[in-house]
Amino acid sequence: MSFKTNRLVALFPEAYAAREGASLLHAVLDALGAELMAGDAAVKKLLKSHWIDYAEGGGLDGLAALLGVTRRLLPNGQPERDDTFRPLVRATVSSFQGGGTVEGIKGAVRAALGLPYDLKLFGQQLARSSADTAAIDALIARLAALVRVEEFAPKLDVMLGSAAPTAAGSEVTLNLAVSTIDATPPRIEWTFTSNARGLSLTQLDSGEGVVAEPDFIMPHGATLLLEGSTAADFSASIGPIDVSSHFTSIGGGAPRLPLVPPGVSRWSFAAAHGAVFDQSNFDADENFDASAFSVRMQWLRLQPLVFDVIVPFFTDAAVARAVAGSSYENRFKIFQGLSHDAMQKVVDRARAAGVRGMVQYAISLPGESSEARPWDDQAALETFSGRLDHAITETQDADESLTAGALDSEVETHDSSEHFVIGGVFNVAVFDGAFGFQ
């Protein structure tokens, strides 16, 4: 009876007689405990398979593959057993460095490309047969540039939020939970449905942030872009228009965005009404309601326990260019047509436990000119031409005309009228005047 069985038996009350060895319940619990013991043994065996002294079968082959060692064939054509293969692998370890380290991962990837695992050791070997140290150093530098490892691989994170207008204004709080090794600067896109003023961005945990001047007004439907975690590189813009001068830090001073810290943080975005008493103008395009808005906040997160292995996309051509003209081409066995999936498998085998490695492919190496890229330049050239014909036509036809007729006219009027007036207006007309009742 195993200790797993004892733990299971202890869970049952005395009434079930689980402790009686002859009972059916005890037999069932004992069988279950045996299976749990077998599972524990399998897990322990799996953990021990990471070590050369305990790995067996395929596990030992995987460890040997990291060092470029394979099983030898016996006279009957069968591969050798673990007991003879293990000493060979153990003896090979002394010539390698790393194993889960940066140099160990680089070496494993280089070995998959048919290049030396340890470039330093390879350079020493070349120096024994050649006195041209400059050429050797140049070759080692080109080979080293083929495989790069960037620790703490960056990842773009995005947080979205929106606020509806209220009587007191518009406000939204974003709750971030970031797993990163260091604080990183954010990039914020703040879009408003109508004009707004009184903008403020606050990192509630630290109290840092930026505010807009009271007279700064966001136009209808505009997007405000905020960047820069230092006063020197802070930028606020609306399309092509820079509005950085309208912002200050909370409490005064040059503006700068707070950093996104590791762990939990809270960010508040607020806007007041579009029109404010004693500040708005009658002829300004302002509304009295608060503005609804949406926020898009993004930042690069440095992922812990994650690294990137950067290799050329055209690996065979890149290796051929690196060794060309060095008089050492015959020393390398280049794996032509090595698939990208195979490269990821090499990294998965070389990484340490609990660490994730991802292969990224580069079009060209750092400092490499576009002429050295192993593909044809098929850039299309578009030409536009226009033909303009301009002509002026002048007409010089002559035309003569003669006009005859009466040019003067005279009209005489002989109309006459007579008036006879009797009486006048009381108390107005005078006796000697021509006043009457007409």
C-alpha positions as CSV (number, residue, x, y, z in Angstrom):
1,M,0.0,0.0,0.0
2,S,1.5,3.4,-1.1
3,F,1.3,6.7,0.7
4,K,-1.1,7.8,-2.0
5,T,-3.5,5.1,-0.8
6,N,-3.1,6.2,2.8
7,R,-4.0,9.8,1.8
8,L,-7.1,8.6,0.0
9,V,-8.2,6.3,2.8
10,A,-7.9,9.1,5.3
11,L,-10.5,11.1,3.4
12,F,-13.3,8.6,4.3
13,P,-15.1,8.2,7.7
14,E,-14.7,5.1,9.8
15,A,-18.2,3.9,8.8
16,Y,-17.0,3.1,5.3
17,A,-14.3,0.7,6.5
18,A,-11.9,2.1,4.0
19,R,-9.0,1.2,6.3
20,E,-9.9,-2.5,6.2
21,G,-7.5,-4.2,3.8
22,A,-10.0,-6.8,2.7
23,S,-12.8,-4.3,1.9
24,L,-13.8,-3.6,-1.6
25,L,-13.5,0.2,-1.1
26,H,-9.9,-0.2,0.1
27,A,-9.0,-2.2,-3.0
28,V,-10.4,0.5,-5.2
29,L,-8.5,3.2,-3.4
30,D,-5.3,1.2,-3.5
31,A,-5.6,0.7,-7.3
32,L,-6.2,4.4,-7.7
33,G,-3.2,5.2,-5.4
34,A,-1.0,3.0,-7.6
35,E,-2.0,4.9,-10.7
36,L,-1.2,8.2,-9.0
37,M,2.2,6.8,-8.0
38,A,2.9,5.8,-11.6
39,G,1.9,9.3,-12.8
40,D,4.3,10.9,-10.2
41,A,7.1,8.6,-11.4
42,A,6.4,9.6,-15.1
43,V,6.6,13.3,-14.1
44,K,9.8,12.8,-12.2
45,K,11.3,10.9,-15.2
46,L,10.3,13.7,-17.5
47,L,12.0,16.3,-15.3
48,K,15.1,14.2,-15.1
49,S,15.2,13.8,-18.9
50,H,16.6,17.4,-19.1
51,W,19.9,16.0,-17.8
52,I,22.3,13.9,-19.8
53,D,22.9,11.5,-16.9
54,Y,19.2,10.6,-16.7
55,A,17.8,11.1,-20.2
56,E,16.9,8.0,-22.2
57,G,15.9,7.2,-25.8
58,G,14.5,10.2,-27.6
59,G,15.2,12.6,-24.7
60,L,18.9,11.8,-24.9
61,D,18.8,12.2,-28.7
62,G,17.3,15.7,-28.3
63,L,20.0,16.7,-25.9
64,A,22.7,15.4,-28.2
65,A,21.2,17.3,-31.2
66,L,21.8,20.6,-29.4
67,L,25.5,19.7,-29.5
68,G,25.5,18.3,-33.1
69,V,26.1,14.7,-31.9
70,T,24.2,11.7,-33.3
71,R,24.3,8.0,-32.4
72,R,27.0,5.9,-34.0
73,L,26.0,2.8,-35.9
74,L,27.0,-0.6,-34.7
75,P,28.5,-3.2,-37.2
76,N,25.0,-4.7,-37.6
77,G,23.6,-1.3,-38.7
78,Q,21.7,-0.6,-35.5
79,P,22.2,2.7,-33.6
80,E,24.2,2.4,-30.4
81,R,22.4,2.0,-27.0
82,D,22.1,4.7,-24.3
83,D,24.8,3.3,-22.1
84,T,27.5,3.9,-24.8
85,F,25.9,7.0,-26.3
86,R,25.6,8.9,-23.0
87,P,29.4,9.1,-22.4
88,L,29.9,10.5,-25.9
89,V,27.4,13.2,-25.3
90,R,28.9,14.0,-21.9
91,A,32.4,14.3,-23.3
92,T,31.1,16.7,-26.0
93,V,29.6,19.1,-23.5
94,S,33.0,20.4,-22.4
95,S,33.6,22.0,-25.9
96,F,30.4,24.0,-25.7
97,Q,29.2,26.9,-23.6
98,G,25.7,27.8,-22.6
99,G,22.5,25.8,-22.8
100,G,19.5,28.1,-22.5
101,T,21.8,31.1,-22.4
102,V,22.0,33.7,-25.2
103,E,25.2,32.3,-26.6
104,G,23.9,28.7,-26.3
105,I,20.8,29.7,-28.4
106,K,22.9,31.5,-31.0
107,G,25.1,28.5,-31.2
108,A,22.3,26.1,-31.7
109,V,20.8,28.2,-34.5
110,R,24.2,28.6,-36.2
111,A,24.7,24.8,-36.0
112,A,21.3,24.3,-37.7
113,L,22.6,26.6,-40.5
114,G,25.7,24.5,-40.9
115,L,27.9,27.1,-39.2
116,P,30.2,26.7,-36.2
117,Y,28.6,26.5,-32.8
118,D,31.3,28.5,-31.0
119,L,32.6,31.3,-33.2
120,K,35.4,32.2,-30.7
121,L,36.7,28.6,-30.8
122,F,36.3,28.5,-34.6
123,G,38.4,31.7,-34.9
124,Q,41.1,30.2,-32.8
125,Q,41.2,27.2,-35.0
126,L,41.5,29.3,-38.1
127,A,44.3,31.4,-36.6
128,R,46.4,28.2,-36.3
129,S,46.4,27.8,-40.0
130,S,46.4,31.4,-41.2
131,A,48.2,34.6,-40.2
132,D,45.6,36.9,-41.8
133,T,43.9,37.9,-38.5
134,A,42.0,40.8,-40.2
135,A,40.3,38.4,-42.7
136,I,39.5,36.0,-39.9
137,D,38.0,38.7,-37.7
138,A,35.9,40.0,-40.6
139,L,34.6,36.5,-41.3
140,I,33.7,36.0,-37.7
141,A,31.9,39.3,-37.5
142,R,29.8,38.4,-40.6
143,L,28.9,35.0,-39.2
144,A,28.0,36.6,-35.8
145,A,25.6,39.0,-37.6
146,L,23.6,36.2,-39.1
147,V,21.9,35.3,-35.7
148,R,20.8,37.9,-33.2
149,V,18.9,37.4,-29.9
150,E,16.8,40.1,-28.3
151,E,15.8,39.5,-24.8
152,F,12.5,40.6,-23.4
153,A,10.7,40.6,-26.8
154,P,8.4,43.6,-27.2
155,K,4.7,43.2,-27.8
156,L,2.1,45.9,-28.7
157,D,-0.8,46.1,-26.2
158,V,-3.9,48.2,-26.8
159,M,-6.6,49.4,-24.4
160,L,-9.9,51.0,-25.6
161,G,-12.4,53.1,-23.7
162,S,-15.3,55.4,-24.3
163,A,-17.3,58.0,-22.3
164,A,-20.8,59.2,-22.7
165,P,-21.7,62.8,-22.0
166,T,-23.1,63.7,-18.5
167,A,-24.3,66.9,-16.8
168,A,-20.9,67.3,-15.2
169,G,-18.9,66.5,-18.4
170,S,-17.4,63.3,-19.8
171,E,-14.9,60.9,-18.1
172,V,-13.7,57.4,-18.4
173,T,-11.2,55.4,-16.3
174,L,-9.0,52.6,-17.9
175,N,-7.7,49.9,-15.6
176,L,-4.5,48.4,-16.9
177,A,-2.8,45.2,-15.7
178,V,0.6,45.0,-17.5
179,S,3.2,42.2,-17.2
180,T,6.4,43.9,-18.2
181,I,10.0,44.3,-16.9
182,D,10.1,48.0,-17.2
183,A,7.8,51.1,-17.5
184,T,7.1,52.0,-21.2
185,P,5.7,55.3,-22.7
186,P,2.1,55.2,-24.1
187,R,0.6,56.5,-27.3
188,I,-2.9,58.0,-27.0
189,E,-5.5,58.7,-29.6
190,W,-8.4,60.7,-28.2
191,T,-11.4,61.2,-30.5
192,F,-14.3,63.6,-29.7
193,T,-17.8,63.6,-31.3
194,S,-18.3,67.3,-30.7
195,N,-16.2,70.2,-29.5
196,A,-14.9,70.1,-26.0
197,R,-12.6,71.9,-23.6
198,G,-11.1,71.3,-20.2
199,L,-9.2,68.2,-21.2
200,S,-7.2,66.3,-18.6
201,L,-5.3,63.0,-18.6
202,T,-4.3,61.6,-15.2
203,Q,-2.5,58.5,-14.0
204,L,-4.5,58.1,-10.8
205,D,-1.9,56.1,-8.9
206,S,0.9,58.6,-9.2
207,G,-1.1,61.8,-9.8
208,E,0.9,62.6,-12.9
209,G,-0.7,63.7,-16.1
210,V,-1.3,66.6,-18.5
211,V,-4.1,69.2,-18.8
212,A,-5.1,71.6,-21.6
213,E,-5.4,75.3,-21.3
214,P,-8.9,76.6,-20.4
215,D,-9.3,78.3,-23.8
216,F,-8.2,75.3,-25.8
217,I,-11.2,73.8,-27.7
218,M,-11.3,70.5,-29.5
219,P,-13.1,70.7,-32.9
220,H,-16.1,68.6,-33.8
221,G,-15.1,65.0,-34.7
222,A,-11.3,65.7,-34.3
223,T,-8.7,63.3,-32.9
224,L,-6.0,64.4,-30.5
225,L,-2.8,62.4,-30.6
226,L,-0.6,62.5,-27.5
227,E,3.0,61.1,-27.4
228,G,6.2,61.6,-25.4
229,S,7.1,60.6,-21.9
230,T,9.6,63.4,-21.5
231,A,9.3,67.2,-21.8
232,A,11.7,67.1,-24.7
233,D,9.8,64.7,-26.9
234,F,6.2,65.5,-25.8
235,S,3.9,66.0,-28.8
236,A,0.2,66.9,-29.0
237,S,-1.3,67.2,-32.5
238,I,-4.7,67.3,-34.3
239,G,-3.9,66.0,-37.8
240,P,-1.0,68.0,-39.2
241,I,-1.5,70.8,-36.6
242,D,0.8,70.8,-33.5
243,V,-1.0,71.9,-30.4
244,S,1.6,71.0,-27.8
245,S,1.9,74.6,-26.6
246,H,-1.7,74.4,-25.2
247,F,-0.8,71.6,-22.7
248,T,1.0,71.6,-19.3
249,S,1.7,69.0,-16.6
250,I,-0.7,68.7,-13.7
251,G,0.6,71.2,-11.2
252,G,2.4,73.2,-13.8
253,G,5.6,72.8,-15.7
254,A,6.5,71.3,-19.1
255,P,4.0,68.6,-20.2
256,R,4.9,64.9,-20.5
257,L,2.9,61.7,-20.5
258,P,3.2,59.3,-17.5
259,L,4.8,55.9,-18.2
260,V,2.8,52.7,-18.1
261,P,4.2,51.0,-15.0
262,P,4.5,47.2,-14.5
263,G,1.5,45.8,-12.7
264,V,-1.9,47.5,-12.1
265,S,-2.5,51.2,-12.9
266,R,-5.5,53.4,-13.5
267,W,-5.8,56.1,-16.1
268,S,-8.5,58.9,-16.1
269,F,-9.5,60.8,-19.2
270,A,-11.9,63.7,-18.7
271,A,-13.4,66.6,-20.7
272,A,-15.7,69.5,-19.6
273,H,-18.6,71.1,-21.5
274,G,-18.0,72.7,-24.9
275,A,-19.2,76.1,-23.9
276,V,-18.2,77.8,-20.6
277,F,-19.7,80.9,-19.0
278,D,-17.5,84.0,-19.3
279,Q,-15.1,82.1,-21.6
280,S,-17.0,81.1,-24.8
281,N,-17.7,83.6,-27.6
282,F,-21.0,84.2,-29.3
283,D,-19.6,83.6,-32.8
284,A,-17.6,80.4,-31.8
285,D,-18.7,77.0,-32.8
286,E,-19.3,75.6,-29.3
287,N,-22.1,73.5,-27.8
288,F,-23.3,73.5,-24.3
289,D,-23.6,69.8,-23.9
290,A,-20.6,67.6,-22.9
291,S,-18.8,65.7,-25.7
292,A,-18.8,62.0,-26.0
293,F,-15.3,60.6,-26.8
294,S,-13.4,57.4,-27.3
295,V,-9.8,56.7,-26.3
296,R,-7.2,54.3,-27.8
297,M,-4.2,53.8,-25.6
298,Q,-1.3,51.6,-26.8
299,W,2.2,50.8,-25.6
300,L,5.1,48.4,-26.2
301,R,5.3,45.8,-23.4
302,L,8.7,44.1,-22.7
303,Q,7.7,40.5,-22.1
304,P,9.5,38.7,-19.3
305,L,10.8,35.2,-20.0
306,V,10.3,35.8,-23.8
307,F,13.1,36.4,-26.3
308,D,13.3,36.9,-30.1
309,V,15.8,35.1,-32.3
310,I,16.3,37.2,-35.5
311,V,17.7,35.4,-38.6
312,P,17.6,36.3,-42.3
313,F,14.5,35.2,-44.2
314,F,16.7,33.9,-47.0
315,T,19.0,31.9,-44.8
316,D,20.9,30.0,-47.4
317,A,21.6,33.1,-49.5
318,A,22.6,35.1,-46.4
319,V,25.1,32.3,-45.3
320,A,26.5,32.1,-48.8
321,R,27.1,35.9,-48.8
322,A,28.7,35.8,-45.4
323,V,31.3,33.2,-46.4
324,A,31.8,34.3,-50.0
325,G,35.3,35.5,-50.8
326,S,36.8,34.3,-47.5
327,S,38.6,31.2,-48.9
328,Y,36.8,29.2,-46.2
329,E,33.7,28.3,-48.2
330,N,34.6,24.6,-48.2
331,R,34.7,24.5,-44.4
332,F,30.9,25.0,-44.1
333,K,28.1,22.6,-45.0
334,I,25.3,24.9,-45.8
335,F,21.8,23.5,-45.3
336,Q,20.1,24.6,-48.5
337,G,16.4,25.1,-48.2
338,L,16.2,24.9,-44.4
339,S,12.5,25.4,-43.6
340,H,11.4,28.1,-41.3
341,D,9.5,25.6,-39.1
342,A,12.8,23.8,-38.6
343,M,14.4,26.9,-37.3
344,Q,11.6,27.4,-34.7
345,K,12.1,23.8,-33.5
346,V,15.8,24.4,-33.0
347,V,15.0,27.4,-30.8
348,D,12.4,25.4,-28.9
349,R,15.0,22.7,-28.1
350,A,17.8,25.2,-27.2
351,R,15.7,27.4,-24.8
352,A,15.7,27.0,-21.1
353,A,12.7,25.6,-19.3
354,G,10.0,28.1,-18.6
355,V,11.3,30.5,-21.3
356,R,9.6,31.1,-24.7
357,G,11.6,31.9,-27.8
358,M,10.2,33.1,-31.1
359,V,11.9,33.2,-34.4
360,Q,11.7,36.5,-36.3
361,Y,12.9,36.9,-39.9
362,A,14.7,39.9,-41.2
363,I,14.7,40.9,-44.9
364,S,18.3,42.1,-44.6
365,L,21.1,42.2,-42.1
366,P,22.0,45.4,-40.1
367,G,24.1,47.7,-42.3
368,E,23.5,45.6,-45.4
369,S,22.8,47.5,-48.6
370,S,19.8,46.8,-50.7
371,E,22.0,45.7,-53.5
372,A,23.1,42.7,-51.4
373,R,19.5,41.4,-50.9
374,P,19.0,38.0,-52.5
375,W,16.0,38.9,-54.6
376,D,15.3,40.8,-57.8
377,D,14.3,44.4,-57.7
378,Q,10.9,44.4,-59.4
379,A,9.9,48.0,-58.5
380,A,7.5,49.4,-60.9
381,L,8.3,52.8,-62.5
382,E,5.3,54.8,-63.4
383,T,5.8,57.7,-65.9
384,F,3.2,60.5,-66.6
385,S,3.6,62.7,-69.5
386,G,1.3,65.3,-71.0
387,R,1.1,67.2,-74.3
388,L,-0.4,70.7,-74.4
389,D,-1.2,72.4,-77.6
390,H,-1.9,76.2,-77.4
391,A,-3.0,78.2,-80.4
392,I,-4.3,81.8,-80.8
393,T,-6.4,82.7,-83.9
394,E,-6.9,86.4,-84.8
395,T,-9.7,87.4,-87.2
396,Q,-9.2,90.7,-89.1
397,D,-12.3,90.8,-91.3
398,A,-13.4,94.4,-92.2
399,D,-17.1,95.5,-92.3
400,E,-18.5,98.9,-93.5
401,S,-22.0,100.2,-92.9
402,L,-24.0,103.5,-93.7
403,T,-26.9,104.6,-91.7
404,A,-29.3,107.4,-93.0
405,G,-32.4,108.8,-91.2
406,A,-33.8,111.7,-89.1
407,L,-31.7,112.3,-86.1
408,D,-33.7,115.2,-84.5
409,S,-37.3,115.5,-83.5
410,E,-39.4,118.4,-82.1
411,V,-42.7,118.2,-80.3
412,E,-45.0,121.1,-79.4
413,T,-47.8,121.0,-76.9
414,H,-50.8,123.4,-77.1
415,D,-53.1,122.1,-74.3
416,S,-55.0,124.8,-72.3
417,S,-57.4,124.8,-69.4
418,E,-59.7,127.3,-67.7
419,H,-60.7,127.4,-64.0
420,F,-63.6,129.4,-62.4
421,V,-63.5,129.7,-58.6
422,I,-66.4,130.7,-56.3
423,G,-66.0,131.2,-52.6
424,G,-63.2,130.0,-50.3
425,V,-62.5,128.3,-46.9
426,F,-64.0,129.9,-43.9
427,N,-61.5,131.8,-41.7
428,V,-58.7,130.9,-44.1
429,A,-59.4,132.6,-47.5
430,V,-58.8,136.3,-47.8
431,F,-60.9,138.7,-49.8
432,D,-58.2,139.7,-52.3
433,G,-56.9,136.2,-53.0
434,A,-57.7,133.5,-55.7
435,F,-59.3,131.0,-53.3
436,G,-62.4,129.0,-54.3
437,F,-64.2,125.7,-53.9
438,Q,-62.5,123.8,-56.7
